[in-house]
């Protein structure tokens, strides 16, 4: 488990348990490197993940592959932005 995974485990996952396929920390860990690499939309974060899948597979937490852009969008829209920012800045 990476330092980022440990940090974002502290973030409350607002999703319903039975609807969780991807871990919240995996979605966040996918998104963080995607943005400085040029991702400007949920679609481009998904594309970044698919393009870099061989690299991302080194993280054992990423069991279900790359989440869809709809999932990434839905998850980020439900997060508390202040809590996310505080953890991101740690």
Biopython code that builds the backbone (N, CA, C, O; Angstrom):
import numpy as np
from Bio.PDB.StructureBuilder import StructureBuilder

atoms = [
    (1, "UNK", "N", (0.846, -1.178, 0.000)),
    (1, "UNK", "CA", (0.000, 0.000, 0.000)),
    (1, "UNK", "C", (0.893, 1.244, 0.000)),
    (1, "UNK", "O", (1.845, 1.330, 0.775)),
    (2, "UNK", "N", (0.587, 2.183, -0.854)),
    (2, "UNK", "CA", (1.385, 3.399, -0.972)),
    (2, "UNK", "C", (0.989, 4.415, 0.100)),
    (2, "UNK", "O", (-0.044, 4.282, 0.756)),
    (3, "UNK", "N", (1.830, 5.421, 0.259)),
    (3, "UNK", "CA", (1.523, 6.509, 1.192)),
    (3, "UNK", "C", (0.223, 7.198, 0.795)),
    (3, "UNK", "O", (-0.580, 7.559, 1.654)),
    (4, "UNK", "N", (0.018, 7.380, -0.506)),
    (4, "UNK", "CA", (-1.231, 8.004, -0.961)),
    (4, "UNK", "C", (-2.447, 7.155, -0.596)),
    (4, "UNK", "O", (-3.478, 7.690, -0.189)),
    (5, "UNK", "N", (-2.332, 5.831, -0.740)),
    (5, "UNK", "CA", (-3.447, 4.959, -0.355)),
    (5, "UNK", "C", (-3.747, 5.128, 1.132)),
    (5, "UNK", "O", (-4.908, 5.250, 1.524)),
    (6, "UNK", "N", (-2.699, 5.135, 1.960)),
    (6, "UNK", "CA", (-2.907, 5.289, 3.404)),
    (6, "UNK", "C", (-3.543, 6.642, 3.724)),
    (6, "UNK", "O", (-4.441, 6.730, 4.561)),
    (7, "UNK", "N", (-3.076, 7.682, 3.059)),
    (7, "UNK", "CA", (-3.618, 9.024, 3.305)),
    (7, "UNK", "C", (-5.094, 9.090, 2.944)),
    (7, "UNK", "O", (-5.902, 9.586, 3.730)),
    (8, "UNK", "N", (-5.451, 8.601, 1.776)),
    (8, "UNK", "CA", (-6.834, 8.737, 1.319)),
    (8, "UNK", "C", (-7.771, 7.688, 1.904)),
    (8, "UNK", "O", (-8.978, 7.750, 1.669)),
    (9, "UNK", "N", (-7.246, 6.726, 2.659)),
    (9, "UNK", "CA", (-8.116, 5.804, 3.403)),
    (9, "UNK", "C", (-8.878, 6.576, 4.479)),
    (9, "UNK", "O", (-9.926, 6.128, 4.946)),
    (10, "UNK", "N", (-8.348, 7.738, 4.870)),
    (10, "UNK", "CA", (-8.989, 8.577, 5.892)),
    (10, "UNK", "C", (-10.208, 9.310, 5.337)),
    (10, "UNK", "O", (-11.013, 9.840, 6.103)),
    (11, "UNK", "N", (-10.348, 9.343, 4.028)),
    (11, "UNK", "CA", (-11.454, 10.050, 3.386)),
    (11, "UNK", "C", (-12.714, 9.192, 3.448)),
    (11, "UNK", "O", (-12.685, 8.008, 3.112)),
    (12, "UNK", "N", (-13.803, 9.789, 3.874)),
    (12, "UNK", "CA", (-15.077, 9.074, 3.977)),
    (12, "UNK", "C", (-15.610, 8.773, 2.573)),
    (12, "UNK", "O", (-15.741, 9.667, 1.738)),
    (13, "UNK", "N", (-15.910, 7.505, 2.336)),
    (13, "UNK", "CA", (-16.464, 7.085, 1.048)),
    (13, "UNK", "C", (-17.983, 7.210, 1.124)),
    (13, "UNK", "O", (-18.619, 6.459, 1.864)),
    (14, "UNK", "N", (-18.580, 8.140, 0.379)),
    (14, "UNK", "CA", (-20.021, 8.386, 0.476)),
    (14, "UNK", "C", (-20.891, 7.386, -0.288)),
    (14, "UNK", "O", (-22.117, 7.485, -0.252)),
    (15, "UNK", "N", (-20.282, 6.438, -0.969)),
    (15, "UNK", "CA", (-21.057, 5.505, -1.793)),
    (15, "UNK", "C", (-21.716, 4.422, -0.940)),
    (15, "UNK", "O", (-21.282, 4.143, 0.178)),
    (16, "UNK", "N", (-22.761, 3.824, -1.483)),
    (16, "UNK", "CA", (-23.444, 2.701, -0.849)),
    (16, "UNK", "C", (-22.550, 1.471, -0.991)),
    (16, "UNK", "O", (-22.030, 1.204, -2.074)),
    (17, "UNK", "N", (-22.371, 0.730, 0.088)),
    (17, "UNK", "CA", (-21.443, -0.409, 0.087)),
    (17, "UNK", "C", (-21.686, -1.400, -1.040)),
    (17, "UNK", "O", (-20.731, -1.857, -1.669)),
    (18, "UNK", "N", (-22.918, -1.737, -1.303)),
    (18, "UNK", "CA", (-23.196, -2.769, -2.314)),
    (18, "UNK", "C", (-22.914, -2.298, -3.737)),
    (18, "UNK", "O", (-22.890, -3.110, -4.662)),
    (19, "UNK", "N", (-22.703, -1.000, -3.923)),
    (19, "UNK", "CA", (-22.449, -0.472, -5.260)),
    (19, "UNK", "C", (-20.977, -0.151, -5.495)),
    (19, "UNK", "O", (-20.630, 0.460, -6.506)),
    (20, "UNK", "N", (-20.118, -0.554, -4.579)),
    (20, "UNK", "CA", (-18.693, -0.239, -4.705)),
    (20, "UNK", "C", (-17.968, -1.361, -5.439)),
    (20, "UNK", "O", (-17.848, -2.470, -4.919)),
    (21, "UNK", "N", (-17.495, -1.082, -6.625)),
    (21, "UNK", "CA", (-16.659, -2.038, -7.351)),
    (21, "UNK", "C", (-15.193, -1.651, -7.180)),
    (21, "UNK", "O", (-14.335, -2.510, -6.977)),
    (22, "UNK", "N", (-14.916, -0.355, -7.263)),
    (22, "UNK", "CA", (-13.556, 0.169, -7.146)),
    (22, "UNK", "C", (-13.400, 0.847, -5.794)),
    (22, "UNK", "O", (-14.317, 1.512, -5.312)),
    (23, "UNK", "N", (-12.237, 0.675, -5.191)),
    (23, "UNK", "CA", (-11.960, 1.355, -3.934)),
    (23, "UNK", "C", (-11.834, 2.853, -4.185)),
    (23, "UNK", "O", (-11.324, 3.289, -5.217)),
    (24, "UNK", "N", (-12.308, 3.622, -3.225)),
    (24, "UNK", "CA", (-12.211, 5.077, -3.322)),
    (24, "UNK", "C", (-10.759, 5.502, -3.510)),
    (24, "UNK", "O", (-10.463, 6.352, -4.349)),
    (25, "UNK", "N", (-9.862, 4.920, -2.738)),
    (25, "UNK", "CA", (-8.447, 5.301, -2.841)),
    (25, "UNK", "C", (-7.892, 5.005, -4.231)),
    (25, "UNK", "O", (-7.043, 5.753, -4.715)),
    (26, "UNK", "N", (-8.342, 3.946, -4.881)),
    (26, "UNK", "CA", (-7.876, 3.635, -6.240)),
    (26, "UNK", "C", (-8.309, 4.705, -7.242)),
    (26, "UNK", "O", (-7.538, 5.090, -8.120)),
    (27, "UNK", "N", (-9.534, 5.174, -7.104)),
    (27, "UNK", "CA", (-10.039, 6.206, -8.013)),
    (27, "UNK", "C", (-9.237, 7.487, -7.833)),
    (27, "UNK", "O", (-8.890, 8.155, -8.806)),
    (28, "UNK", "N", (-8.950, 7.819, -6.595)),
    (28, "UNK", "CA", (-8.177, 9.029, -6.319)),
    (28, "UNK", "C", (-6.741, 8.872, -6.797)),
    (28, "UNK", "O", (-6.191, 9.781, -7.418)),
    (29, "UNK", "N", (-6.127, 7.718, -6.509)),
    (29, "UNK", "CA", (-4.735, 7.475, -6.911)),
    (29, "UNK", "C", (-4.607, 7.494, -8.434)),
    (29, "UNK", "O", (-3.581, 7.937, -8.950)),
    (30, "UNK", "N", (-5.597, 7.037, -9.150)),
    (30, "UNK", "CA", (-5.601, 7.106, -10.611)),
    (30, "UNK", "C", (-5.667, 8.557, -11.079)),
    (30, "UNK", "O", (-4.979, 8.940, -12.026)),
    (31, "UNK", "N", (-6.483, 9.353, -10.423)),
    (31, "UNK", "CA", (-6.728, 10.729, -10.861)),
    (31, "UNK", "C", (-5.564, 11.667, -10.588)),
    (31, "UNK", "O", (-5.316, 12.582, -11.373)),
    (32, "UNK", "N", (-4.853, 11.462, -9.502)),
    (32, "UNK", "CA", (-3.781, 12.391, -9.120)),
    (32, "UNK", "C", (-2.692, 12.497, -10.185)),
    (32, "UNK", "O", (-2.359, 13.619, -10.564)),
    (33, "UNK", "N", (-2.118, 11.412, -10.693)),
    (33, "UNK", "CA", (-1.093, 11.589, -11.733)),
    (33, "UNK", "C", (-1.683, 11.947, -13.099)),
    (33, "UNK", "O", (-0.984, 12.499, -13.949)),
    (34, "UNK", "N", (-2.956, 11.639, -13.312)),
    (34, "UNK", "CA", (-3.570, 11.921, -14.615)),
    (34, "UNK", "C", (-3.648, 13.421, -14.888)),
    (34, "UNK", "O", (-3.415, 13.861, -16.014)),
    (35, "UNK", "N", (-3.971, 14.197, -13.872)),
    (35, "UNK", "CA", (-4.169, 15.639, -14.072)),
    (35, "UNK", "C", (-2.880, 16.349, -14.486)),
    (35, "UNK", "O", (-2.904, 17.077, -15.478)),
    (36, "UNK", "N", (-1.749, 16.179, -13.778)),
    (36, "UNK", "CA", (-0.531, 16.847, -14.249)),
    (36, "UNK", "C", (-0.031, 16.312, -15.596)),
    (36, "UNK", "O", (0.777, 16.954, -16.266)),
    (37, "UNK", "N", (-0.518, 15.137, -15.980)),
    (37, "UNK", "CA", (-0.141, 14.578, -17.287)),
    (37, "UNK", "C", (-1.076, 15.060, -18.394)),
    (37, "UNK", "O", (-0.993, 14.584, -19.526)),
    (38, "UNK", "N", (-1.963, 15.997, -18.075)),
    (38, "UNK", "CA", (-2.787, 16.612, -19.106)),
    (38, "UNK", "C", (-4.261, 16.265, -19.088)),
    (38, "UNK", "O", (-5.018, 16.791, -19.904)),
    (39, "UNK", "N", (-4.696, 15.396, -18.182)),
    (39, "UNK", "CA", (-6.119, 15.040, -18.134)),
    (39, "UNK", "C", (-6.936, 16.241, -17.663)),
    (39, "UNK", "O", (-6.664, 16.822, -16.613)),
    (40, "UNK", "N", (-7.933, 16.597, -18.455)),
    (40, "UNK", "CA", (-8.780, 17.749, -18.133)),
    (40, "UNK", "C", (-10.256, 17.379, -18.043)),
    (40, "UNK", "O", (-11.113, 18.254, -17.918)),
    (41, "UNK", "N", (-10.551, 16.088, -18.108)),
    (41, "UNK", "CA", (-11.942, 15.646, -18.022)),
    (41, "UNK", "C", (-11.957, 14.244, -17.424)),
    (41, "UNK", "O", (-10.920, 13.591, -17.300)),
    (42, "UNK", "N", (-13.152, 13.799, -17.059)),
    (42, "UNK", "CA", (-13.295, 12.442, -16.516)),
    (42, "UNK", "C", (-12.914, 11.420, -17.590)),
    (42, "UNK", "O", (-12.303, 10.395, -17.290)),
    (43, "UNK", "N", (-13.277, 11.704, -18.834)),
    (43, "UNK", "CA", (-12.915, 10.813, -19.946)),
    (43, "UNK", "C", (-11.400, 10.686, -20.074)),
    (43, "UNK", "O", (-10.875, 9.593, -20.286)),
    (44, "UNK", "N", (-10.703, 11.813, -19.943)),
    (44, "UNK", "CA", (-9.248, 11.767, -20.114)),
    (44, "UNK", "C", (-8.558, 11.102, -18.928)),
    (44, "UNK", "O", (-7.470, 10.548, -19.088)),
    (45, "UNK", "N", (-9.165, 11.145, -17.739)),
    (45, "UNK", "CA", (-8.609, 10.395, -16.604)),
    (45, "UNK", "C", (-8.747, 8.898, -16.880)),
    (45, "UNK", "O", (-7.814, 8.130, -16.645)),
    (46, "UNK", "N", (-9.911, 8.489, -17.378)),
    (46, "UNK", "CA", (-10.109, 7.077, -17.739)),
    (46, "UNK", "C", (-9.114, 6.664, -18.821)),
    (46, "UNK", "O", (-8.504, 5.599, -18.722)),
    (47, "UNK", "N", (-8.946, 7.484, -19.843)),
    (47, "UNK", "CA", (-8.005, 7.187, -20.922)),
    (47, "UNK", "C", (-6.577, 7.088, -20.387)),
    (47, "UNK", "O", (-5.829, 6.195, -20.787)),
    (48, "UNK", "N", (-6.194, 7.990, -19.494)),
    (48, "UNK", "CA", (-4.874, 7.929, -18.868)),
    (48, "UNK", "C", (-4.689, 6.575, -18.179)),
    (48, "UNK", "O", (-3.643, 5.941, -18.310)),
    (49, "UNK", "N", (-5.707, 6.146, -17.450)),
    (49, "UNK", "CA", (-5.633, 4.864, -16.756)),
    (49, "UNK", "C", (-5.478, 3.698, -17.710)),
    (49, "UNK", "O", (-4.656, 2.811, -17.480)),
    (50, "UNK", "N", (-6.253, 3.688, -18.770)),
    (50, "UNK", "CA", (-6.178, 2.591, -19.746)),
    (50, "UNK", "C", (-4.852, 2.601, -20.491)),
    (50, "UNK", "O", (-4.292, 1.544, -20.781)),
    (51, "UNK", "N", (-4.350, 3.788, -20.803)),
    (51, "UNK", "CA", (-3.084, 3.915, -21.522)),
    (51, "UNK", "C", (-1.903, 3.485, -20.661)),
    (51, "UNK", "O", (-0.916, 2.959, -21.175)),
    (52, "UNK", "N", (-2.002, 3.707, -19.363)),
    (52, "UNK", "CA", (-0.904, 3.421, -18.439)),
    (52, "UNK", "C", (-1.204, 2.229, -17.539)),
    (52, "UNK", "O", (-0.658, 2.123, -16.441)),
    (53, "UNK", "N", (-2.063, 1.342, -18.001)),
    (53, "UNK", "CA", (-2.496, 0.212, -17.184)),
    (53, "UNK", "C", (-1.336, -0.658, -16.726)),
    (53, "UNK", "O", (-1.325, -1.107, -15.580)),
    (54, "UNK", "N", (-0.365, -0.906, -17.589)),
    (54, "UNK", "CA", (0.759, -1.767, -17.185)),
    (54, "UNK", "C", (1.520, -1.149, -16.016)),
    (54, "UNK", "O", (1.965, -1.870, -15.123)),
    (55, "UNK", "N", (1.676, 0.168, -16.009)),
    (55, "UNK", "CA", (2.325, 0.849, -14.886)),
    (55, "UNK", "C", (1.435, 0.802, -13.647)),
    (55, "UNK", "O", (1.911, 0.510, -12.550)),
    (56, "UNK", "N", (0.160, 1.086, -13.816)),
    (56, "UNK", "CA", (-0.757, 1.163, -12.685)),
    (56, "UNK", "C", (-1.006, -0.191, -12.032)),
    (56, "UNK", "O", (-1.364, -0.253, -10.856)),
    (57, "UNK", "N", (-0.820, -1.271, -12.777)),
    (57, "UNK", "CA", (-1.048, -2.609, -12.219)),
    (57, "UNK", "C", (-0.035, -2.985, -11.146)),
    (57, "UNK", "O", (-0.218, -3.981, -10.447)),
    (58, "UNK", "N", (1.030, -2.201, -11.008)),
    (58, "UNK", "CA", (1.994, -2.488, -9.952)),
    (58, "UNK", "C", (1.409, -2.189, -8.572)),
    (58, "UNK", "O", (1.958, -2.611, -7.554)),
    (59, "UNK", "N", (0.294, -1.459, -8.546)),
    (59, "UNK", "CA", (-0.373, -1.176, -7.289)),
    (59, "UNK", "C", (-1.408, -2.268, -7.053)),
    (59, "UNK", "O", (-2.421, -2.312, -7.750)),
    (60, "UNK", "N", (-1.175, -3.152, -6.083)),
    (60, "UNK", "CA", (-2.049, -4.315, -5.892)),
    (60, "UNK", "C", (-3.481, -3.959, -5.516)),
    (60, "UNK", "O", (-4.369, -4.808, -5.596)),
    (61, "UNK", "N", (-3.714, -2.736, -5.115)),
    (61, "UNK", "CA", (-5.063, -2.332, -4.740)),
    (61, "UNK", "C", (-5.993, -2.235, -5.953)),
    (61, "UNK", "O", (-7.211, -2.332, -5.804)),
    (62, "UNK", "N", (-5.442, -2.049, -7.130)),
    (62, "UNK", "CA", (-6.234, -1.815, -8.345)),
    (62, "UNK", "C", (-6.709, -3.156, -8.923)),
    (62, "UNK", "O", (-6.254, -3.579, -9.986)),
    (63, "UNK", "N", (-7.630, -3.814, -8.210)),
    (63, "UNK", "CA", (-8.048, -5.177, -8.555)),
    (63, "UNK", "C", (-9.028, -5.258, -9.720)),
    (63, "UNK", "O", (-9.040, -6.250, -10.449)),
    (64, "UNK", "N", (-9.838, -4.238, -9.899)),
    (64, "UNK", "CA", (-10.913, -4.310, -10.897)),
    (64, "UNK", "C", (-10.640, -3.460, -12.128)),
    (64, "UNK", "O", (-11.567, -3.042, -12.821)),
    (65, "UNK", "N", (-9.383, -3.210, -12.391)),
    (65, "UNK", "CA", (-9.043, -2.433, -13.575)),
    (65, "UNK", "C", (-9.327, -0.953, -13.398)),
    (65, "UNK", "O", (-9.402, -0.448, -12.278)),
    (66, "UNK", "N", (-9.480, -0.274, -14.508)),
    (66, "UNK", "CA", (-9.677, 1.171, -14.517)),
    (66, "UNK", "C", (-11.173, 1.483, -14.447)),
    (66, "UNK", "O", (-11.951, 0.959, -15.244)),
    (67, "UNK", "N", (-11.578, 2.326, -13.505)),
    (67, "UNK", "CA", (-12.993, 2.697, -13.441)),
    (67, "UNK", "C", (-13.396, 3.550, -14.648)),
    (67, "UNK", "O", (-12.563, 4.226, -15.252)),
    (68, "UNK", "N", (-14.658, 3.508, -14.980)),
    (68, "UNK", "CA", (-15.156, 4.301, -16.114)),
    (68, "UNK", "C", (-15.168, 5.782, -15.752)),
    (68, "UNK", "O", (-15.125, 6.158, -14.581)),
    (69, "UNK", "N", (-15.227, 6.608, -16.789)),
    (69, "UNK", "CA", (-15.299, 8.054, -16.559)),
    (69, "UNK", "C", (-16.558, 8.423, -15.777)),
    (69, "UNK", "O", (-16.544, 9.375, -14.997)),
    (70, "UNK", "N", (-17.641, 7.680, -15.979)),
    (70, "UNK", "CA", (-18.873, 7.946, -15.227)),
    (70, "UNK", "C", (-18.676, 7.674, -13.738)),
    (70, "UNK", "O", (-19.145, 8.437, -12.894)),
    (71, "UNK", "N", (-17.982, 6.584, -13.421)),
    (71, "UNK", "CA", (-17.701, 6.255, -12.023)),
    (71, "UNK", "C", (-16.807, 7.313, -11.394)),
    (71, "UNK", "O", (-17.067, 7.767, -10.280)),
    (72, "UNK", "N", (-15.759, 7.705, -12.100)),
    (72, "UNK", "CA", (-14.839, 8.724, -11.585)),
    (72, "UNK", "C", (-15.606, 10.017, -11.314)),
    (72, "UNK", "O", (-15.448, 10.622, -10.254)),
    (73, "UNK", "N", (-16.424, 10.437, -12.257)),
    (73, "UNK", "CA", (-17.235, 11.645, -12.103)),
    (73, "UNK", "C", (-18.163, 11.529, -10.902)),
    (73, "UNK", "O", (-18.217, 12.432, -10.067)),
    (74, "UNK", "N", (-18.883, 10.439, -10.814)),
    (74, "UNK", "CA", (-19.855, 10.233, -9.738)),
    (74, "UNK", "C", (-19.177, 10.285, -8.369)),
    (74, "UNK", "O", (-19.677, 10.920, -7.440)),
    (75, "UNK", "N", (-18.036, 9.610, -8.258)),
    (75, "UNK", "CA", (-17.334, 9.565, -6.976)),
    (75, "UNK", "C", (-16.842, 10.953, -6.574)),
    (75, "UNK", "O", (-17.056, 11.380, -5.440)),
    (76, "UNK", "N", (-16.186, 11.656, -7.491)),
    (76, "UNK", "CA", (-15.675, 12.984, -7.146)),
    (76, "UNK", "C", (-16.800, 13.970, -6.842)),
    (76, "UNK", "O", (-16.622, 14.871, -6.023)),
    (77, "UNK", "N", (-17.947, 13.812, -7.485)),
    (77, "UNK", "CA", (-19.060, 14.733, -7.219)),
    (77, "UNK", "C", (-19.660, 14.508, -5.835)),
    (77, "UNK", "O", (-20.325, 15.397, -5.303)),
    (78, "UNK", "N", (-19.438, 13.336, -5.245)),
    (78, "UNK", "CA", (-19.977, 13.038, -3.919)),
    (78, "UNK", "C", (-19.001, 13.352, -2.786)),
    (78, "UNK", "O", (-19.404, 13.386, -1.623)),
    (79, "UNK", "N", (-17.740, 13.580, -3.101)),
    (79, "UNK", "CA", (-16.739, 13.808, -2.055)),
    (79, "UNK", "C", (-16.883, 15.182, -1.414)),
    (79, "UNK", "O", (-17.344, 16.137, -2.040)),
    (80, "UNK", "N", (-16.480, 15.256, -0.163)),
    (80, "UNK", "CA", (-16.398, 16.534, 0.533)),
    (80, "UNK", "C", (-15.125, 17.228, 0.050)),
    (80, "UNK", "O", (-14.028, 16.767, 0.366)),
    (81, "UNK", "N", (-15.239, 18.320, -0.705)),
    (81, "UNK", "CA", (-14.047, 18.938, -1.296)),
    (81, "UNK", "C", (-13.067, 19.486, -0.265)),
    (81, "UNK", "O", (-11.860, 19.486, -0.505)),
    (82, "UNK", "N", (-13.567, 19.951, 0.876)),
    (82, "UNK", "CA", (-12.676, 20.502, 1.901)),
    (82, "UNK", "C", (-11.845, 19.399, 2.551)),
    (82, "UNK", "O", (-10.651, 19.571, 2.793)),
    (83, "UNK", "N", (-12.484, 18.275, 2.828)),
    (83, "UNK", "CA", (-11.763, 17.140, 3.414)),
    (83, "UNK", "C", (-10.744, 16.585, 2.412)),
    (83, "UNK", "O", (-9.617, 16.259, 2.785)),
    (84, "UNK", "N", (-11.143, 16.478, 1.150)),
    (84, "UNK", "CA", (-10.232, 15.998, 0.111)),
    (84, "UNK", "C", (-9.012, 16.913, 0.014)),
    (84, "UNK", "O", (-7.877, 16.437, -0.024)),
    (85, "UNK", "N", (-9.242, 18.205, -0.027)),
    (85, "UNK", "CA", (-8.129, 19.160, -0.143)),
    (85, "UNK", "C", (-7.181, 19.056, 1.049)),
    (85, "UNK", "O", (-5.962, 19.075, 0.880)),
    (86, "UNK", "N", (-7.737, 18.949, 2.239)),
    (86, "UNK", "CA", (-6.905, 18.843, 3.445)),
    (86, "UNK", "C", (-6.018, 17.599, 3.380)),
    (86, "UNK", "O", (-4.828, 17.674, 3.688)),
    (87, "UNK", "N", (-6.583, 16.464, 2.984)),
    (87, "UNK", "CA", (-5.784, 15.239, 2.873)),
    (87, "UNK", "C", (-4.759, 15.351, 1.751)),
    (87, "UNK", "O", (-3.626, 14.891, 1.897)),
    (88, "UNK", "N", (-5.143, 15.951, 0.645)),
    (88, "UNK", "CA", (-4.233, 16.107, -0.487)),
    (88, "UNK", "C", (-3.015, 16.940, -0.104)),
    (88, "UNK", "O", (-1.908, 16.685, -0.578)),
    (89, "UNK", "N", (-3.221, 17.924, 0.745)),
    (89, "UNK", "CA", (-2.134, 18.819, 1.136)),
    (89, "UNK", "C", (-1.248, 18.239, 2.238)),
    (89, "UNK", "O", (-0.204, 18.814, 2.547)),
    (90, "UNK", "N", (-1.644, 17.101, 2.840)),
    (90, "UNK", "CA", (-0.822, 16.483, 3.904)),
    (90, "UNK", "C", (0.529, 16.069, 3.385)),
    (90, "UNK", "O", (1.344, 15.536, 4.139)),
]
sb = StructureBuilder()
sb.init_structure("model")
sb.init_model(0)
sb.init_chain("A")
sb.init_seg("    ")
for serial, (resi, resn, name, xyz) in enumerate(atoms, 1):
    if name == "N":
        sb.init_residue(resn, " ", resi, " ")
    sb.init_atom(name, np.array(xyz, "f"), 0.0, 1.0, " ", f" {name:<3s}", serial, name[0])
structure = sb.get_structure()
